[in-house]
Amino acid sequence: MPPSVGNIFNGLFKQYGHTAILLLRFIDIAMLFFAAWTAYYFWHGQFVIDTYHRIVIALGILGAIIFFEIGQVYRPWHNDVMRGEIARIVRAWASALVSVISIVALVRLQFWFGSSYRWIATWGGLGLVYVLIARSLFSHLLRWLRAHGLSQGRVVMVGLNQMAIAASRQLNQSSWAGLHVIGYVDDQSGNPIPVDDSLPCLGKLDDLAAIVTREAVDEVWVAFPLEGVSQAERVQHELRHLPVSIRLVIDCFAFKQSKFLSLNTVAGIPTLDVSVSPLHGVNRYVKELEDRLFAFIILTLISPLMLLIALGVKLSSRGPVFYRQERVGWNNRKFTILKFRSMPVDAESKTGAVWAKAGENRATRFGSFLRKTSLDELPQLINVLMGDMSLVGPRPERPDFVEVFKEQVPNYMKKHMVKAGMTGWAQVNGWRGDTDLNRRIEHDLYYIQHWSIWFDLEIALRTLVSGFINKNAY
C-alpha cells in the first residue's frame, strides 16, 4: 500500500500525549502570563500592559515553553507530582528568564532601565509560585476525579504475574493517565502470586469477550512476558467482534517491531500496541473539532445547492426528501444516516436490504444522477455536525451486512474503532461500491493505524481533486 503524507506527521498527536499533560501546558502558560500581569500592576499601577513589556512577556513565555520541554517538566508524573518536579521547574524557568534578560540586554531596549529590572524579578518569583500552586491544585483535582470515578478508561489485565501487578499499580496511581485497572483474567488456578482486593479475578480467558461487554471495558492489556505475542493473538481473536483497544505489556524490547506492532508507553509502562484506536486523549477532541467546524462551514457554503437538490428530489417522485437508514458506526453504535432520496419510497419493500450493483434500475432518473455524482451523500454533513460521523473515516454499513461481513472478513469489526466517514482512504484509492471487501478493510485498518490530522487533510484533498464521480457509484 503506498505511503501517505500522514505517515510523516503521524507523531504530531501521539496517543497518550494525554489531555492532562496538554492541559498542564496551557495552565503553565496561563500562570506565567498572570504572574507577569500581576507584577506589572504592582510596579506600574496599570491594568493595560504597554507594548515593550508585552514583547518581554512573549519572549519569556516562549523561553519557558522551550526550556520546560528540554527540562522534561512534562514527563509522566504520579500523584506525588511535586516530588522532584520543583527542581526541574526552577531550572527551566530560571533558564527562560536568563535568556530573556540576555536578549533584552543585547538589543538594549530602552524600557529596561528604571524599574523594569524589579518587574522582571517579581515576575520570576510570582511565576514560580503560581505555576507550583496551579500544579498542586490540578493534581488534587485529578485525584478527586479519580475518587469519584470520572474520566477514566476501564482496563482488564490478561494474565497474572509480577509485571501485571506492577503495571496495574502504576496505572491506578497515575491520575493523569485516565485509566483504571478493574481486574484480571487468567486461566491458571491456584496462582501463588499474592494479590490484594484492588485487583480481583474476573474470570477465565474464554470469558473475556463477555467480561469486556458486561464491564464496559475500554482496553485489554496482555501481560505475558515470554509468550506475549501468541497470547495477544488469542486475545485478539476472542475480541474480534468488539472495538476494544488491545495492548501487550512488555518489560524489555524482546519483541521486534513490525508494521503490525508499535511500541508505546502509557504511564511510563512500555507496551506493544496490537490493535488500538487512535481516538484517545487529545486526538479525540482535535478530530471532533475538525469535523464539526468544517461540517458547519461546508454546510453554510453549499446550502443553496442542497436546497436545489431537495427541490429536485421532491419534484422527481413522491415521498420525503431525505432517505434515512440505520448504519453501524463508532464502537458498534447504530445511528441513522441521511441521504438525499434517490429511489422510490417502496423500492426495497420486497427485497429488503440489497447491496447496490451495476446495472440495477431502482433509482429514479434524478436519483441516478445524484448517485453517480455522489451528491446524494451531502446530507451526511448533518450527521457529522451531530457527532454521528466524521468527514474522513471508514464508510459505515447496514447492521444486516455487518453481521455477515464480520464472519467473512478478518478484523472487519476493527473499522468501528473510529467514527464512520463520508470519505475514506479506501474510497480515494478506488475501493468503493461493489469492490473487493478484503482490500477495502485493509485500507480502512491502514487509515486507523496511521491516523493523523494531516492524513485526514490529504484524503479530503484527494476526494476534492479526484471529484465525486466514480465508476463504482450506482
PABAVEX-660571 format. One record per residue (C-alpha): x, y, z. Coordinates in Angstrom, 3 decimals. Each point is the difference from the previous one (the first is absolute). Layout:
<pts>
{xx->X	yy->Y	zz->Z}
...
</pts>
This chain:
<pts>
{xx->0.000	yy->0.000	zz->0.000}
{xx->1.514	yy->3.372	zz->-0.958}
{xx->1.210	yy->2.224	zz->2.841}
{xx->-1.915	yy->3.158	zz->0.797}
{xx->0.942	yy->3.485	zz->1.104}
{xx->-1.680	yy->-0.909	zz->3.293}
{xx->2.907	yy->-2.344	zz->0.851}
{xx->2.426	yy->2.916	zz->0.145}
{xx->-2.068	yy->1.851	zz->2.591}
{xx->-1.380	yy->-3.049	zz->1.799}
{xx->1.871	yy->0.891	zz->3.154}
{xx->-1.554	yy->3.443	zz->0.318}
{xx->-2.860	yy->-1.189	zz->2.180}
{xx->1.388	yy->-3.143	zz->1.620}
{xx->-2.405	yy->-2.100	zz->1.981}
{xx->0.220	yy->0.611	zz->3.674}
{xx->1.758	yy->3.319	zz->-0.464}
{xx->-3.105	yy->0.337	zz->2.155}
{xx->-2.548	yy->2.633	zz->0.617}
{xx->1.293	yy->0.554	zz->3.540}
{xx->3.539	yy->0.729	zz->-1.213}
{xx->-1.356	yy->2.343	zz->-2.685}
{xx->-2.126	yy->1.824	zz->2.581}
{xx->3.063	yy->0.307	zz->2.226}
{xx->1.831	yy->1.815	zz->-2.792}
{xx->-2.840	yy->2.492	zz->-0.381}
{xx->-0.219	yy->0.451	zz->3.781}
{xx->3.728	yy->0.797	zz->0.219}
{xx->-0.250	yy->2.586	zz->-2.783}
{xx->-3.066	yy->1.585	zz->1.593}
{xx->1.686	yy->0.176	zz->3.417}
{xx->3.167	yy->1.587	zz->-1.404}
{xx->-2.030	yy->2.610	zz->-1.848}
{xx->-2.100	yy->0.727	zz->3.104}
{xx->3.198	yy->0.361	zz->2.064}
{xx->1.394	yy->2.462	zz->-2.558}
{xx->-3.210	yy->2.045	zz->0.108}
{xx->-0.056	yy->-0.024	zz->3.830}
{xx->3.616	yy->1.183	zz->0.169}
{xx->-0.676	yy->2.721	zz->-2.571}
{xx->-3.031	yy->1.292	zz->1.917}
{xx->1.949	yy->-0.075	zz->3.264}
{xx->2.845	yy->2.160	zz->-1.340}
{xx->-1.822	yy->2.190	zz->-2.537}
{xx->-3.524	yy->0.197	zz->1.402}
{xx->-1.579	yy->-0.608	zz->-3.421}
{xx->-2.230	yy->-2.810	zz->-1.237}
{xx->0.991	yy->0.363	zz->-3.681}
{xx->3.524	yy->-1.220	zz->-0.759}
{xx->1.999	yy->2.231	zz->-2.361}
{xx->1.516	yy->-1.252	zz->-3.251}
{xx->3.590	yy->-0.356	zz->1.228}
{xx->-0.958	yy->-2.128	zz->2.997}
{xx->-2.232	yy->-2.122	zz->-2.246}
{xx->3.068	yy->-0.830	zz->-2.098}
{xx->1.929	yy->-1.116	zz->3.091}
{xx->-2.950	yy->-2.078	zz->1.230}
{xx->-0.289	yy->-1.692	zz->-3.395}
{xx->3.733	yy->-0.779	zz->0.007}
{xx->-0.183	yy->-1.319	zz->3.565}
{xx->-2.947	yy->-2.298	zz->-0.671}
{xx->1.608	yy->-1.240	zz->-3.222}
{xx->3.189	yy->-0.716	zz->1.939}
{xx->-1.994	yy->-1.811	zz->2.673}
{xx->-1.698	yy->-2.198	zz->-2.612}
{xx->3.411	yy->-0.951	zz->-1.433}
{xx->1.855	yy->-0.550	zz->3.272}
{xx->-2.922	yy->-1.799	zz->1.658}
{xx->0.146	yy->-2.537	zz->-2.847}
{xx->3.784	yy->-0.287	zz->0.163}
{xx->-0.153	yy->-0.396	zz->3.773}
{xx->-2.567	yy->-2.839	zz->-0.240}
{xx->-2.490	yy->1.905	zz->2.124}
{xx->-2.846	yy->-1.803	zz->-1.766}
{xx->1.262	yy->-3.540	zz->0.306}
{xx->-2.493	yy->-2.548	zz->1.435}
{xx->-0.758	yy->0.723	zz->3.631}
{xx->-1.904	yy->-1.596	zz->2.850}
{xx->-2.110	yy->1.274	zz->2.864}
{xx->3.168	yy->1.087	zz->1.812}
{xx->0.559	yy->2.485	zz->-2.841}
{xx->1.791	yy->2.591	zz->2.161}
{xx->2.865	yy->-2.341	zz->0.869}
{xx->2.942	yy->0.622	zz->-2.282}
{xx->-2.166	yy->2.308	zz->-2.103}
{xx->0.890	yy->3.234	zz->1.795}
{xx->3.700	yy->-0.219	zz->-0.858}
{xx->-0.703	yy->-0.580	zz->-3.700}
{xx->-2.472	yy->2.893	zz->-0.145}
{xx->2.410	yy->2.362	zz->1.801}
{xx->2.845	yy->-0.871	zz->-2.392}
{xx->-2.203	yy->0.342	zz->-3.098}
{xx->-1.606	yy->3.298	zz->1.083}
{xx->3.355	yy->1.473	zz->1.060}
{xx->1.479	yy->-0.937	zz->-3.385}
{xx->-2.905	yy->1.707	zz->-1.765}
{xx->0.433	yy->3.203	zz->2.033}
{xx->3.757	yy->0.078	zz->-0.545}
{xx->-0.616	yy->-0.341	zz->-3.737}
{xx->-2.475	yy->2.892	zz->0.059}
{xx->2.365	yy->2.226	zz->1.999}
{xx->2.821	yy->-0.833	zz->-2.427}
{xx->-2.138	yy->0.887	zz->-3.026}
{xx->-1.165	yy->3.255	zz->1.607}
{xx->3.540	yy->0.972	zz->0.918}
{xx->1.228	yy->-0.872	zz->-3.484}
{xx->-2.488	yy->2.174	zz->-1.878}
{xx->0.109	yy->2.686	zz->2.743}
{xx->-3.695	yy->0.657	zz->0.125}
{xx->-0.603	yy->3.370	zz->1.602}
{xx->-2.615	yy->-1.143	zz->2.464}
{xx->2.513	yy->-2.296	zz->1.719}
{xx->1.331	yy->2.871	zz->2.012}
{xx->-1.857	yy->1.309	zz->3.042}
{xx->-2.410	yy->-2.280	zz->1.791}
{xx->-0.151	yy->-2.790	zz->-2.600}
{xx->2.667	yy->-2.101	zz->1.702}
{xx->-2.205	yy->-0.082	zz->3.111}
{xx->-3.002	yy->-0.993	zz->-2.130}
{xx->1.781	yy->-2.943	zz->-1.656}
{xx->1.376	yy->-1.195	zz->3.358}
{xx->-3.500	yy->0.146	zz->1.482}
{xx->-1.354	yy->-1.834	zz->-3.053}
{xx->2.603	yy->-2.718	zz->0.499}
{xx->-0.988	yy->-0.598	zz->3.613}
{xx->-3.746	yy->0.225	zz->-0.542}
{xx->0.175	yy->-2.173	zz->-3.116}
{xx->1.643	yy->-2.825	zz->1.944}
{xx->-2.507	yy->0.276	zz->2.860}
{xx->-3.033	yy->0.151	zz->-2.295}
{xx->1.143	yy->-2.983	zz->-2.083}
{xx->0.645	yy->-2.171	zz->3.067}
{xx->-3.320	yy->0.934	zz->1.621}
{xx->-1.911	yy->-0.671	zz->-3.230}
{xx->1.702	yy->-3.369	zz->-0.440}
{xx->-0.792	yy->-0.975	zz->3.566}
{xx->-3.670	yy->0.913	zz->-0.475}
{xx->-0.077	yy->-1.847	zz->-3.316}
{xx->1.458	yy->-3.115	zz->1.629}
{xx->-2.649	yy->0.135	zz->2.748}
{xx->-2.711	yy->0.454	zz->-2.635}
{xx->1.166	yy->-3.113	zz->-1.858}
{xx->-0.019	yy->-1.992	zz->3.228}
{xx->-3.515	yy->1.242	zz->0.764}
{xx->-1.194	yy->-0.973	zz->-3.470}
{xx->1.517	yy->-3.438	zz->0.388}
{xx->-1.555	yy->-0.437	zz->3.432}
{xx->-3.411	yy->0.757	zz->-1.498}
{xx->0.537	yy->-2.328	zz->-2.958}
{xx->0.030	yy->2.752	zz->-2.630}
{xx->1.988	yy->0.224	zz->-3.229}
{xx->1.530	yy->-3.459	zz->0.258}
{xx->0.441	yy->-2.725	zz->-2.572}
{xx->-0.628	yy->-3.507	zz->1.365}
{xx->2.805	yy->-2.532	zz->-0.464}
{xx->0.095	yy->-3.780	zz->0.422}
{xx->3.322	yy->-1.833	zz->0.378}
{xx->0.392	yy->-3.365	zz->-1.727}
{xx->2.394	yy->-2.190	zz->1.941}
{xx->1.088	yy->0.253	zz->3.627}
{xx->3.696	yy->0.525	zz->0.713}
{xx->2.251	yy->2.523	zz->1.692}
{xx->0.111	yy->2.137	zz->-3.127}
{xx->-3.813	yy->0.152	zz->-0.177}
{xx->-0.234	yy->0.930	zz->3.679}
{xx->2.662	yy->2.703	zz->-0.341}
{xx->-1.663	yy->1.411	zz->-3.119}
{xx->-3.403	yy->0.046	zz->1.708}
{xx->1.389	yy->1.766	zz->3.047}
{xx->1.763	yy->2.637	zz->-2.098}
{xx->-3.073	yy->0.659	zz->-2.148}
{xx->-2.266	yy->0.359	zz->3.028}
{xx->2.459	yy->2.435	zz->1.596}
{xx->0.358	yy->2.135	zz->-3.156}
{xx->-2.994	yy->2.315	zz->0.006}
{xx->1.101	yy->1.790	zz->-3.167}
{xx->-0.230	yy->-3.215	zz->-2.054}
{xx->-3.793	yy->-0.195	zz->0.360}
{xx->0.075	yy->-3.817	zz->0.249}
{xx->-1.057	yy->-2.338	zz->2.796}
{xx->0.626	yy->-3.755	zz->0.200}
{xx->-3.212	yy->-1.686	zz->1.185}
{xx->1.381	yy->-3.548	zz->0.204}
{xx->1.670	yy->-2.835	zz->-1.875}
{xx->-0.828	yy->-3.231	zz->-1.835}
{xx->2.239	yy->-3.031	zz->0.164}
{xx->-0.294	yy->-3.699	zz->-0.833}
{xx->2.383	yy->-1.163	zz->2.734}
{xx->-1.589	yy->-1.255	zz->3.202}
{xx->1.620	yy->0.370	zz->3.407}
{xx->2.429	yy->2.699	zz->-1.133}
{xx->2.616	yy->0.470	zz->2.756}
{xx->0.375	yy->3.724	zz->-0.680}
{xx->-1.678	yy->1.979	zz->2.808}
{xx->-2.577	yy->2.538	zz->-1.203}
{xx->-1.978	yy->2.447	zz->2.132}
{xx->-3.684	yy->0.767	zz->-0.395}
{xx->0.700	yy->2.945	zz->-2.335}
{xx->0.780	yy->-2.459	zz->-2.824}
{xx->-2.776	yy->-2.621	zz->0.010}
{xx->-0.180	yy->-3.020	zz->-2.288}
{xx->-2.813	yy->0.542	zz->-2.514}
{xx->0.082	yy->-3.436	zz->-1.640}
{xx->1.756	yy->-2.138	zz->-2.595}
{xx->1.350	yy->0.985	zz->-3.388}
{xx->-2.959	yy->-1.689	zz->-1.693}
{xx->-2.265	yy->2.433	zz->1.889}
{xx->1.915	yy->3.070	zz->-1.217}
{xx->-2.454	yy->1.161	zz->-2.684}
{xx->-2.941	yy->-0.252	zz->2.397}
{xx->1.964	yy->1.837	zz->2.721}
{xx->0.960	yy->2.808	zz->-2.390}
{xx->-3.639	yy->0.464	zz->-0.984}
{xx->-1.417	yy->-0.310	zz->3.525}
{xx->2.550	yy->2.263	zz->1.701}
{xx->0.151	yy->2.601	zz->-2.841}
{xx->3.754	yy->-0.543	zz->-0.325}
{xx->1.941	yy->2.483	zz->-2.161}
{xx->3.378	yy->-1.756	zz->-0.185}
{xx->1.392	yy->-3.503	zz->0.471}
{xx->3.656	yy->-0.310	zz->1.021}
{xx->1.776	yy->-3.308	zz->-0.610}
{xx->2.753	yy->-0.688	zz->2.553}
{xx->1.886	yy->-3.130	zz->-1.104}
{xx->3.770	yy->0.734	zz->-0.091}
{xx->1.056	yy->-3.155	zz->-1.889}
{xx->-3.002	yy->-0.883	zz->-2.103}
{xx->-1.512	yy->3.427	zz->-0.361}
{xx->-0.406	yy->0.078	zz->-3.772}
{xx->-1.804	yy->-3.358	zz->-0.206}
{xx->-2.224	yy->0.905	zz->2.943}
{xx->-0.741	yy->3.379	zz->-1.578}
{xx->-1.088	yy->-1.803	zz->-3.166}
{xx->-2.349	yy->-2.183	zz->2.049}
{xx->-1.386	yy->3.060	zz->1.788}
{xx->-0.421	yy->1.758	zz->-3.338}
{xx->-1.953	yy->-2.986	zz->-1.308}
{xx->-2.229	yy->-0.099	zz->3.094}
{xx->-0.726	yy->3.726	zz->-0.396}
{xx->-0.248	yy->0.095	zz->-3.797}
{xx->-3.622	yy->1.191	zz->0.130}
{xx->0.609	yy->2.752	zz->2.563}
{xx->1.572	yy->3.412	zz->-0.690}
{xx->2.231	yy->-0.117	zz->3.086}
{xx->3.654	yy->1.056	zz->0.123}
{xx->2.555	yy->-2.779	zz->0.628}
{xx->3.476	yy->0.624	zz->1.395}
{xx->2.882	yy->-2.367	zz->0.684}
{xx->1.890	yy->0.891	zz->3.180}
{xx->3.719	yy->-0.670	zz->-0.353}
{xx->2.886	yy->0.280	zz->2.437}
{xx->2.722	yy->0.093	zz->-2.625}
{xx->0.464	yy->0.538	zz->-3.736}
{xx->-0.075	yy->-3.731	zz->-0.681}
{xx->-2.551	yy->0.288	zz->-2.747}
{xx->1.088	yy->1.478	zz->-3.298}
{xx->-2.253	yy->2.697	zz->-1.329}
{xx->-1.848	yy->-0.604	zz->-3.225}
{xx->-2.657	yy->1.775	zz->-2.003}
{xx->-2.610	yy->-1.738	zz->2.190}
{xx->1.505	yy->0.977	zz->3.364}
{xx->0.936	yy->3.434	zz->1.290}
{xx->1.915	yy->0.765	zz->3.166}
{xx->-1.717	yy->2.383	zz->2.414}
{xx->0.170	yy->1.053	zz->3.633}
{xx->-2.995	yy->0.635	zz->2.248}
{xx->0.675	yy->1.435	zz->3.468}
{xx->3.663	yy->-0.911	zz->-0.549}
{xx->-0.869	yy->-3.651	zz->-0.733}
{xx->1.350	yy->-1.353	zz->-3.331}
{xx->-2.600	yy->-1.722	zz->-2.168}
{xx->-0.245	yy->-1.431	zz->-3.489}
{xx->-3.238	yy->1.218	zz->-1.528}
{xx->-1.695	yy->-2.832	zz->-1.882}
{xx->-3.343	yy->1.610	zz->-0.788}
{xx->-0.613	yy->3.486	zz->1.383}
{xx->-2.416	yy->2.763	zz->-0.905}
{xx->1.731	yy->3.307	zz->-0.833}
{xx->-2.869	yy->1.972	zz->1.577}
{xx->1.452	yy->0.242	zz->3.510}
{xx->0.795	yy->3.053	zz->2.058}
{xx->0.495	yy->3.212	zz->-1.944}
{xx->-0.381	yy->-1.779	zz->-3.364}
{xx->-3.690	yy->-0.545	zz->0.612}
{xx->-0.685	yy->3.677	zz->0.699}
{xx->2.144	yy->1.220	zz->-2.886}
{xx->-1.817	yy->-2.211	zz->-2.500}
{xx->-3.376	yy->0.951	zz->1.501}
{xx->0.825	yy->3.696	zz->-0.401}
{xx->1.303	yy->-0.565	zz->-3.523}
{xx->-3.150	yy->-1.861	zz->-1.053}
{xx->-2.611	yy->2.330	zz->1.439}
{xx->1.743	yy->3.211	zz->-1.004}
{xx->0.483	yy->-1.026	zz->-3.632}
{xx->-3.463	yy->-1.589	zz->-0.196}
{xx->-1.571	yy->3.270	zz->1.150}
{xx->2.044	yy->2.054	zz->-2.476}
{xx->-0.745	yy->-2.333	zz->-2.942}
{xx->-3.716	yy->-0.201	zz->0.835}
{xx->-0.178	yy->3.791	zz->0.099}
{xx->1.737	yy->0.335	zz->-3.364}
{xx->-1.998	yy->-2.669	zz->-1.861}
{xx->-3.409	yy->0.655	zz->1.542}
{xx->-1.330	yy->1.514	zz->-3.292}
{xx->1.114	yy->-3.147	zz->-1.874}
{xx->-1.670	yy->-2.257	zz->2.569}
{xx->-3.254	yy->1.955	zz->-0.319}
{xx->0.073	yy->-0.491	zz->-3.783}
{xx->0.668	yy->-3.739	zz->0.391}
{xx->-2.809	yy->-0.299	zz->2.550}
{xx->-2.356	yy->1.688	zz->-2.477}
{xx->1.139	yy->-2.390	zz->-2.752}
{xx->-0.627	yy->-3.047	zz->2.215}
{xx->-3.455	yy->1.247	zz->0.916}
{xx->-0.975	yy->0.659	zz->-3.633}
{xx->1.444	yy->-3.260	zz->-1.362}
{xx->-2.135	yy->-2.368	zz->2.118}
{xx->-2.366	yy->0.027	zz->2.930}
{xx->1.349	yy->-0.497	zz->3.486}
{xx->2.396	yy->1.663	zz->2.459}
{xx->3.124	yy->1.887	zz->-1.048}
{xx->2.304	yy->-1.983	zz->2.286}
{xx->0.561	yy->-3.746	zz->0.002}
{xx->0.705	yy->-1.265	zz->3.534}
{xx->1.808	yy->-3.264	zz->0.593}
{xx->1.477	yy->-1.709	zz->3.055}
{xx->3.770	yy->-0.484	zz->-0.088}
{xx->2.693	yy->-1.228	zz->2.411}
{xx->2.592	yy->2.524	zz->1.112}
{xx->2.574	yy->0.696	zz->2.706}
{xx->0.130	yy->-2.615	zz->2.803}
{xx->-2.673	yy->-2.079	zz->-1.801}
{xx->-2.612	yy->2.669	zz->0.721}
{xx->-2.883	yy->0.222	zz->-2.437}
{xx->-1.053	yy->3.335	zz->-1.433}
{xx->-2.300	yy->1.310	zz->-2.724}
{xx->1.859	yy->1.154	zz->-3.100}
{xx->-1.500	yy->2.678	zz->-2.236}
{xx->0.034	yy->0.093	zz->-3.792}
{xx->-1.945	yy->1.775	zz->-2.670}
{xx->-2.613	yy->-2.552	zz->-1.086}
{xx->0.962	yy->-1.482	zz->-3.372}
{xx->-2.555	yy->-2.848	zz->-0.224}
{xx->-3.810	yy->-0.214	zz->0.157}
{xx->-1.241	yy->-0.362	zz->3.572}
{xx->-0.976	yy->-3.667	zz->-0.501}
{xx->3.150	yy->-1.125	zz->-1.856}
{xx->1.114	yy->-2.371	zz->2.780}
{xx->-3.409	yy->-1.060	zz->1.272}
{xx->0.359	yy->-3.472	zz->-1.558}
{xx->3.759	yy->-0.536	zz->-0.171}
{xx->1.065	yy->1.482	zz->3.337}
{xx->3.631	yy->1.054	zz->0.398}
{xx->1.781	yy->-0.627	zz->-3.312}
{xx->3.589	yy->0.843	zz->-0.955}
{xx->0.041	yy->2.571	zz->-2.827}
{xx->1.370	yy->-1.517	zz->-3.225}
{xx->0.727	yy->1.163	zz->-3.518}
{xx->-2.923	yy->-0.146	zz->-2.415}
{xx->-2.740	yy->0.171	zz->2.633}
{xx->-3.006	yy->2.147	zz->-0.873}
{xx->-1.432	yy->0.973	zz->3.391}
{xx->0.939	yy->3.694	zz->0.062}
{xx->-2.064	yy->2.797	zz->-1.522}
{xx->1.519	yy->1.935	zz->-2.907}
{xx->0.943	yy->2.910	zz->2.279}
{xx->1.057	yy->-2.446	zz->2.706}
{xx->2.327	yy->-1.766	zz->-2.424}
{xx->1.686	yy->3.338	zz->-0.709}
{xx->0.402	yy->0.619	zz->3.731}
{xx->1.611	yy->-3.396	zz->0.523}
{xx->2.435	yy->0.287	zz->-2.896}
{xx->1.139	yy->3.400	zz->1.234}
{xx->-0.110	yy->-1.018	zz->3.694}
{xx->-2.177	yy->3.034	zz->0.702}
{xx->-2.445	yy->-2.263	zz->1.822}
{xx->2.625	yy->-0.272	zz->2.783}
{xx->0.019	yy->3.730	zz->0.850}
{xx->-2.592	yy->-0.220	zz->2.828}
{xx->2.530	yy->-2.071	zz->1.922}
{xx->1.595	yy->3.332	zz->0.884}
{xx->-2.931	yy->0.261	zz->2.417}
{xx->1.058	yy->-3.364	zz->1.481}
{xx->3.509	yy->1.401	zz->0.435}
{xx->-1.324	yy->3.144	zz->1.663}
{xx->-2.078	yy->-2.161	zz->2.367}
{xx->3.046	yy->-2.097	zz->0.921}
{xx->-1.170	yy->-3.282	zz->-1.555}
{xx->2.600	yy->0.037	zz->-2.774}
{xx->3.329	yy->1.503	zz->-0.981}
{xx->0.997	yy->1.721	zz->-3.228}
{xx->2.699	yy->-2.646	zz->-0.513}
{xx->-0.188	yy->-3.618	zz->1.142}
{xx->-1.145	yy->-3.486	zz->-1.040}
{xx->-3.365	yy->-0.039	zz->-1.757}
{xx->-2.815	yy->-1.410	zz->2.203}
{xx->-2.120	yy->-3.022	zz->-0.911}
{xx->-3.477	yy->-1.214	zz->0.873}
{xx->-0.281	yy->-2.272	zz->3.063}
{xx->-1.163	yy->-2.917	zz->-2.214}
{xx->3.139	yy->0.223	zz->-2.119}
{xx->2.241	yy->0.432	zz->3.055}
{xx->-1.258	yy->-3.273	zz->1.484}
{xx->0.992	yy->-1.796	zz->-3.213}
{xx->3.306	yy->1.770	zz->-0.686}
{xx->1.414	yy->-0.377	zz->3.524}
{xx->0.133	yy->-3.783	zz->-0.477}
{xx->1.393	yy->0.181	zz->-3.540}
{xx->2.635	yy->2.723	zz->0.221}
{xx->2.853	yy->-0.153	zz->2.572}
{xx->0.013	yy->2.944	zz->2.419}
{xx->-3.060	yy->1.501	zz->-1.681}
{xx->-1.383	yy->1.371	zz->3.301}
{xx->3.199	yy->1.948	zz->0.697}
{xx->-1.200	yy->2.648	zz->-2.464}
{xx->-2.428	yy->1.081	zz->2.735}
{xx->2.856	yy->1.175	zz->2.230}
{xx->-0.426	yy->3.432	zz->-1.619}
{xx->-3.030	yy->1.925	zz->-1.212}
{xx->-1.407	yy->-0.851	zz->-3.403}
{xx->0.862	yy->2.559	zz->-2.663}
{xx->-1.506	yy->1.637	zz->-3.076}
{xx->3.183	yy->-0.878	zz->-1.874}
{xx->2.986	yy->-2.146	zz->0.887}
{xx->3.380	yy->-1.422	zz->-0.996}
{xx->-1.689	yy->-2.955	zz->-1.697}
{xx->-2.299	yy->2.254	zz->-2.040}
{xx->2.742	yy->2.316	zz->-1.323}
{xx->1.948	yy->-3.106	zz->-1.066}
{xx->-2.935	yy->-1.330	zz->-2.042}
{xx->-1.402	yy->-2.573	zz->2.453}
{xx->-3.575	yy->1.199	zz->-0.024}
{xx->-3.343	yy->-1.621	zz->-0.728}
{xx->-0.014	yy->-3.614	zz->-1.213}
{xx->3.767	yy->-0.575	zz->0.293}
{xx->2.274	yy->-2.413	zz->1.891}
{xx->-1.093	yy->0.278	zz->3.633}
{xx->3.278	yy->-1.405	zz->1.334}
{xx->2.003	yy->2.698	zz->-1.782}
{xx->-2.374	yy->2.652	zz->1.278}
{xx->0.423	yy->-1.143	zz->3.611}
{xx->3.789	yy->-0.088	zz->-0.452}
{xx->-0.129	yy->3.667	zz->-0.962}
{xx->-2.340	yy->0.831	zz->2.893}
{xx->2.329	yy->-1.658	zz->2.516}
{xx->2.993	yy->1.742	zz->-1.580}
{xx->-1.789	yy->3.322	zz->0.538}
{xx->-0.700	yy->-0.812	zz->3.663}
{xx->3.595	yy->-1.066	zz->0.627}
{xx->1.463	yy->3.128	zz->-1.641}
{xx->-2.622	yy->2.583	zz->0.926}
{xx->1.008	yy->3.629	zz->0.346}
{xx->-1.543	yy->3.374	zz->-0.788}
{xx->2.316	yy->0.241	zz->-2.997}
{xx->-1.153	yy->-3.380	zz->-1.310}
{xx->-3.617	yy->1.192	zz->0.291}
{xx->0.847	yy->3.155	zz->-1.970}
{xx->1.758	yy->-2.046	zz->-2.673}
{xx->-3.033	yy->-2.273	zz->-0.444}
{xx->-2.375	yy->2.978	zz->-0.092}
{xx->2.192	yy->1.737	zz->-2.598}
{xx->0.199	yy->-3.148	zz->-2.144}
{xx->-3.788	yy->-0.312	zz->0.206}
{xx->-0.386	yy->3.544	zz->-1.331}
{xx->2.664	yy->-0.379	zz->-2.697}
{xx->-1.250	yy->-3.350	zz->-1.301}
{xx->-3.572	yy->1.269	zz->0.041}
{xx->-3.176	yy->-1.641	zz->1.237}
{xx->-0.694	yy->-2.001	zz->-3.154}
{xx->1.127	yy->-3.621	zz->0.274}
{xx->-0.537	yy->-2.983	zz->-2.301}
{xx->-1.056	yy->-2.110	zz->3.022}
{xx->-2.689	yy->2.482	zz->1.106}
{xx->-3.422	yy->-1.236	zz->-1.099}
</pts>
